[in-house]
Amino acid sequence: MRNVLYRLDGIVNMGLYGPGTERTGMKADTLTTKDKILQAAAEIAMEVGPVNLSLDAVARRAGLSKGGLLYSFPTKAKLLEALVEDHMAQFDKQLKHHEALRNHGRNSVVLACIAVYRAEFVCNEAEPSGILAAIANDRTFLDPIRRYTTQLLQRIRENSDDPTLALMAYLTIEGMRCQKLFEMDGLSRDEQIAAIDRLSLLFEPAEEPRSNLPGAA
């Protein structure tokens, strides 16, 4: 099962709700009704485009009656809003996981951002589905993403030894995302991975000189 990976630009990758896959860490028989609906909605958005996303089609894909779907999401707008909210919650979970791996130390937030993007890039995840469906119907669905990004940037500033350098790294990641989204990649895969790894080295603690280590000759 592929990992679920999220992007800071509001894109949800098909690792989340791809055809034939389950939601993060969940088997098909453990999905809640809402999980099944969100999975079905994102799959259909990828297949037929966000404009053609219909509640009837989502209900059929999720194995529910139309009434069963409307009980959870009374309108299409509510369904799309839920896709956005779920995206933000899942992305934040991934980010905090990588921060915890670094013991929430200095520069852990920007390093977590880099790690999440590196993982999704190396896995070569497919392009947008559910989140773009929401944006295409009503761009106000971007508001929670904007708010989250504003908070994330502030966390990066407060957690970094060099806030300006950290913001430059964040902008570099976002630029690479945009190039990938619009299929404008001018660099080879190896060059892009090397650039991502070089960003990490800007914030990783430098190794002590061998002469300063205990037991060094």
Phi, psi and chi 1 to 4 in degrees:
 res  aa     phi    psi   chi1   chi2   chi3   chi4
   1 MET       -  134.1 -179.0  170.3   57.9      -
   2 ARG   -76.7  150.0  -65.0  162.5   71.0 -173.0
   3 ASN   -74.4  155.2  -69.0  -30.6      -      -
   4 VAL   -91.0  127.5 -179.1      -      -      -
   5 LEU  -131.1  139.6  -60.0  166.8      -      -
   6 TYR  -124.6  153.2  -57.9   87.4      -      -
   7 ARG  -118.4  147.1  -64.6  158.1   58.0  148.1
   8 LEU   -70.5  -14.7  -57.5 -178.8      -      -
   9 ASP   -89.3   11.9   54.3    1.4      -      -
  10 GLY    87.7   14.2      -      -      -      -
  11 ILE   -97.9  133.7  -57.3  -60.1      -      -
  12 VAL  -104.1  129.4   91.4      -      -      -
  13 ASN   -83.9  157.3  -71.7  -39.1      -      -
  14 MET   -67.9   -7.8  -75.7  -56.4  -66.4      -
  15 GLY   -60.1  -21.6      -      -      -      -
  16 LEU   -78.7  -56.7  173.2   59.2      -      -
  17 TYR  -131.3   39.7  -59.0  127.3      -      -
  18 GLY   -69.9  151.9      -      -      -      -
  19 PRO   -53.6  130.1  -25.4   35.4      -      -
  20 GLY    82.5    5.1      -      -      -      -
  21 THR  -112.9  167.5   63.9      -      -      -
  22 GLU  -113.1  167.8  -62.6  104.6    6.1      -
  23 ARG   -70.4  170.0  -72.0 -168.5   74.3 -138.7
  24 THR   -50.0  117.9  -40.9      -      -      -
  25 GLY    65.1   14.1      -      -      -      -
  26 MET  -119.6  139.0  -63.0 -178.0 -178.7      -
  27 LYS   -84.8  160.2  -64.6 -178.9  179.3  179.3
  28 ALA   -56.1  -37.1      -      -      -      -
  29 ASP   -80.8   -2.0   57.6   -2.2      -      -
  30 THR  -107.5   -1.1   64.3      -      -      -
  31 LEU   -68.5  137.3  -66.6  176.0      -      -
  32 THR   -76.7  169.8   67.0      -      -      -
  33 THR   -59.4  -42.3  -63.4      -      -      -
  34 LYS   -64.9  -39.2  -72.8 -172.6  176.2 -178.5
  35 ASP   -60.1  -45.0  -68.3  -27.9      -      -
  36 LYS   -62.1  -39.4  -67.9  177.1 -178.8  177.2
  37 ILE   -66.4  -45.5  -67.2  170.6      -      -
  38 LEU   -63.5  -40.9  -68.8  172.6      -      -
  39 GLN   -62.4  -45.8  176.3  173.9  -54.1      -
  40 ALA   -63.7  -41.9      -      -      -      -
  41 ALA   -62.2  -43.0      -      -      -      -
  42 ALA   -68.9  -38.4      -      -      -      -
  43 GLU   -61.7  -46.2  -71.0  177.1    2.9      -
  44 ILE   -67.3  -38.4  -67.5  171.2      -      -
  45 ALA   -58.9  -38.8      -      -      -      -
  46 MET   -68.8  -38.7  174.6   62.5   76.0      -
  47 GLU   -75.9  -43.4  -66.7  168.6    6.6      -
  48 VAL  -115.8   -4.1  -56.7      -      -      -
  49 GLY    93.7  149.6      -      -      -      -
  50 PRO   -62.6  -33.9   20.9  -32.2      -      -
  51 VAL   -64.2  -33.7  174.6      -      -      -
  52 ASN   -91.0    5.9  -63.4  -44.5      -      -
  53 LEU   -66.9  122.8 -179.4   69.5      -      -
  54 SER  -126.6  150.8   71.7      -      -      -
  55 LEU   -65.2  -35.3  -65.4 -178.5      -      -
  56 ASP   -60.9  -46.2  -71.9  -44.8      -      -
  57 ALA   -65.5  -38.7      -      -      -      -
  58 VAL   -64.1  -43.2  171.9      -      -      -
  59 ALA   -60.8  -44.4      -      -      -      -
  60 ARG   -62.9  -44.4  -72.8 -166.5  -61.6  -88.7
  61 ARG   -64.6  -36.1  177.9   67.5   62.7   86.7
  62 ALA   -80.7   -6.5      -      -      -      -
  63 GLY    74.4   32.1      -      -      -      -
  64 LEU  -122.1  162.5  -57.9  170.4      -      -
  65 SER   -78.0  161.8   65.9      -      -      -
  66 LYS   -59.6  -38.9  178.0   73.4  172.4  -68.5
  67 GLY   -64.2  -36.0      -      -      -      -
  68 GLY   -64.6  -38.3      -      -      -      -
  69 LEU   -68.0  -44.8 -175.7  148.4      -      -
  70 LEU   -65.2  -23.6  -66.9  176.2      -      -
  71 TYR   -64.8  -38.2  178.9   80.2      -      -
  72 SER   -85.3  -39.5  -63.1      -      -      -
  73 PHE  -135.0   95.3  -58.5  104.5      -      -
  74 PRO   -64.7  -19.6   10.3  -16.0      -      -
  75 THR  -139.6  162.5   64.6      -      -      -
  76 LYS   -62.9  -36.1 -178.1  175.8  177.8  178.0
  77 ALA   -61.7  -39.7      -      -      -      -
  78 LYS   -66.2  -37.0  -72.0  -66.4 -175.6 -178.0
  79 LEU   -65.1  -45.5  173.3   56.9      -      -
  80 LEU   -66.3  -37.9  -64.2  176.1      -      -
  81 GLU   -61.5  -39.0 -178.6  179.9    2.3      -
  82 ALA   -66.1  -35.8      -      -      -      -
  83 LEU   -61.0  -43.1  -79.4  172.2      -      -
  84 VAL   -65.1  -46.8  174.6      -      -      -
  85 GLU   -63.6  -39.8  -69.3  174.3  -12.1      -
  86 ASP   -66.2  -39.2 -171.2   67.6      -      -
  87 HIS   -57.2  -47.2  159.5   70.8      -      -
  88 MET   -65.4  -41.4  -60.6  -50.4  -59.5      -
  89 ALA   -65.0  -42.2      -      -      -      -
  90 GLN   -70.7  -39.8  -65.8  -70.2  -16.0      -
  91 PHE   -62.8  -44.0  171.6   79.0      -      -
  92 ASP   -61.7  -35.6 -167.5   59.1      -      -
  93 LYS   -63.5  -43.9 -178.2  178.1  179.3  179.1
  94 GLN   -63.3  -43.3  -71.7  -70.7  -40.6      -
  95 LEU   -62.6  -46.3 -166.3   67.4      -      -
  96 LYS   -66.7  -30.9  -72.2  178.5  177.9  176.9
  97 HIS   -60.5  -45.8  168.3   71.9      -      -
  98 HIS   -70.5  -32.2  -77.5  -79.1      -      -
  99 GLU   -64.6  -41.7  -71.3  179.7   59.9      -
 100 ALA   -64.4  -34.5      -      -      -      -
 101 LEU   -61.3  -23.7  -68.7  177.3      -      -
 102 ARG  -104.4   18.0  -66.4  164.3  175.5   78.9
 103 ASN    56.6   26.7  -63.0  -43.3      -      -
 104 HIS    54.6   31.9  -59.2  -78.9      -      -
 105 GLY   -79.8 -172.3      -      -      -      -
 106 ARG   -60.9  138.1  -62.4  -62.0  -64.9  171.2
 107 ASN    70.0    8.2  -57.8  -47.3      -      -
 108 SER   -67.9  -28.7   62.4      -      -      -
 109 VAL   -71.3  -49.6 -179.7      -      -      -
 110 VAL   -66.0  -36.8   67.2      -      -      -
 111 LEU   -65.4  -34.5  -77.0  167.9      -      -
 112 ALA   -67.2  -40.4      -      -      -      -
 113 CYS   -59.1  -45.4  -68.6      -      -      -
 114 ILE   -64.0  -41.7  -64.2  168.6      -      -
 115 ALA   -65.1  -41.8      -      -      -      -
 116 VAL   -63.6  -43.5  170.1      -      -      -
 117 TYR   -67.3  -40.5  178.0   62.7      -      -
 118 ARG   -60.1  -42.4 -170.4 -170.1 -165.7  -75.1
 119 ALA   -61.9  -46.2      -      -      -      -
 120 GLU   -69.9  -33.9   72.4  179.1   32.8      -
 121 PHE   -69.3  -45.9 -178.8   83.8      -      -
 122 VAL   -63.7  -36.2  170.1      -      -      -
 123 CYS   -75.3  -10.5  -70.2      -      -      -
 124 ASN    53.9   49.8 -163.0   28.3      -      -
 125 GLU   -63.0  151.6  -65.3  -65.4  -33.0      -
 126 ALA   -69.2  168.6      -      -      -      -
 127 GLU   -84.6 -173.8  -69.4  -57.7  -28.2      -
 128 PRO   -56.9  154.4  -16.8   24.7      -      -
 129 SER  -140.0  -96.9   56.5      -      -      -
 130 GLY   -58.5  -41.9      -      -      -      -
 131 ILE   -66.2  -41.1  -62.6  -57.9      -      -
 132 LEU   -64.7  -30.0  -77.5 -170.0      -      -
 133 ALA   -61.0  -42.0      -      -      -      -
 134 ALA   -66.3  -46.1      -      -      -      -
 135 ILE   -63.8  -39.0  -64.6  170.0      -      -
 136 ALA   -63.9  -31.8      -      -      -      -
 137 ASN   -84.9  -33.7  -80.3  -90.6      -      -
 138 ASP  -161.7  108.8 -173.5  -16.6      -      -
 139 ARG   -68.0  -10.3  -68.0 -175.0   63.6   81.6
 140 THR   -66.3  -15.6   60.6      -      -      -
 141 PHE   -66.1  -13.5  -72.9  122.2      -      -
 142 LEU   -74.3  -16.9  -84.7  173.8      -      -
 143 ASP   -55.2  -47.8  -70.9  -17.0      -      -
 144 PRO   -64.5  -30.1   18.8  -31.0      -      -
 145 ILE   -69.9  -40.9  -62.2  173.4      -      -
 146 ARG   -61.1  -45.1  -68.1 -170.9 -176.7  100.6
 147 ARG   -62.6  -42.5  -71.7 -167.2  -65.1  -90.0
 148 TYR   -64.7  -42.6  179.6   82.8      -      -
 149 THR   -63.3  -39.6  -59.2      -      -      -
 150 THR   -59.6  -44.9  -62.3      -      -      -
 151 GLN   -66.3  -39.4  -65.2  169.8   -0.3      -
 152 LEU   -63.1  -44.1  175.5   59.9      -      -
 153 LEU   -60.9  -39.0  -71.7  172.2      -      -
 154 GLN   -66.1  -38.8 -173.6   57.5   31.6      -
 155 ARG   -63.4  -40.4  -71.9  176.6   58.0 -147.8
 156 ILE   -60.8  -45.8  -70.3  173.7      -      -
 157 ARG   -59.8  -47.5  -66.5 -174.9 -172.6   96.4
 158 GLU   -71.4  -25.1  -66.1  173.4   -6.6      -
 159 ASN   -95.1   -8.3  176.3 -105.8      -      -
 160 SER   -98.1  144.4  -59.8      -      -      -
 161 ASP   -68.7  -34.0  -68.5  -34.1      -      -
 162 ASP  -129.5   88.8 -174.0  -25.1      -      -
 163 PRO   -56.2  -38.4  -25.7   35.8      -      -
 164 THR   -65.4  -43.4  -60.1      -      -      -
 165 LEU   -63.4  -39.6 -176.2   62.4      -      -
 166 ALA   -64.0  -41.4      -      -      -      -
 167 LEU   -66.0  -36.1  -67.2  177.8      -      -
 168 MET   -62.9  -39.5  -70.8  170.2   63.3      -
 169 ALA   -64.8  -42.8      -      -      -      -
 170 TYR   -60.2  -45.0  172.5   83.4      -      -
 171 LEU   -65.4  -33.8  -67.9  173.5      -      -
 172 THR   -63.0  -44.8  -60.5      -      -      -
 173 ILE   -60.1  -45.5  -66.7  170.9      -      -
 174 GLU   -64.4  -35.8  -69.0  -55.3  -64.6      -
 175 GLY   -64.7  -40.5      -      -      -      -
 176 MET   -66.2  -37.5  -64.9  178.0   73.1      -
 177 ARG   -62.0  -45.4  -78.6 -157.9  175.0   96.9
 178 CYS   -63.0  -40.9  -72.2      -      -      -
 179 GLN   -61.1  -40.9  -77.8 -157.7  -35.0      -
 180 LYS   -67.5  -42.6 -177.0  177.9  179.5 -177.6
 181 LEU   -59.6  -42.8  176.4   61.7      -      -
 182 PHE   -95.5   13.2  -66.1  106.8      -      -
 183 GLU    52.0   48.4  -61.6 -179.4  -11.4      -
 184 MET  -115.2   20.6  -62.5  172.1   58.6      -
 185 ASP   -58.4  121.4  -64.5  -11.4      -      -
 186 GLY  -105.3   -1.2      -      -      -      -
 187 LEU  -111.5  153.9  -57.6  174.2      -      -
 188 SER   -72.4  165.6   69.7      -      -      -
 189 ARG   -60.0  -43.7  178.4 -179.6  176.0   79.9
 190 ASP   -62.3  -39.4  -71.9  -15.9      -      -
 191 GLU   -65.4  -39.9  -73.6  175.2  -37.5      -
 192 GLN   -68.8  -41.6  -67.3 -176.4   68.7      -
 193 ILE   -64.7  -39.4  -68.9  175.8      -      -
 194 ALA   -62.0  -38.8      -      -      -      -
 195 ALA   -65.8  -41.6      -      -      -      -
 196 ILE   -62.9  -45.5  -63.2  168.9      -      -
 197 ASP   -65.6  -34.2  -70.4  -16.7      -      -
 198 ARG   -66.0  -34.2 -176.2   66.0 -179.8   85.0
 199 LEU   -60.2  -44.3  -74.1  176.5      -      -
 200 SER   -59.6  -40.1  -65.9      -      -      -
 201 LEU   -64.3  -20.9  -68.1  175.8      -      -
 202 LEU   -66.9  -21.6  -65.5  174.7      -      -
 203 PHE  -120.9  -11.1  -55.9   98.1      -      -
 204 GLU   -70.7  142.3  -64.2  -75.0    6.1      -
 205 PRO   -62.1  137.0   20.9  -31.8      -      -
 206 ALA   -69.9  144.9      -      -      -      -
 207 GLU   -71.5  144.1  -66.0 -175.0    1.8      -
 208 GLU   -70.1  145.4  -68.9 -173.5   61.3      -
 209 PRO   -57.4  142.9  -21.5   31.6      -      -
 210 ARG   -56.9  -33.9 -175.2  170.3  178.3   78.0
 211 SER   -65.8  -19.0   59.4      -      -      -
 212 ASN   -94.6   -5.2  -66.9  -24.3      -      -
 213 LEU   -82.7  148.4  -63.9  177.1      -      -
 214 PRO   -59.0  136.0  -23.7   33.5      -      -
 215 GLY    79.8    3.7      -      -      -      -
 216 ALA   -71.1  145.7      -      -      -      -
 217 ALA   -70.5      -      -      -      -      -
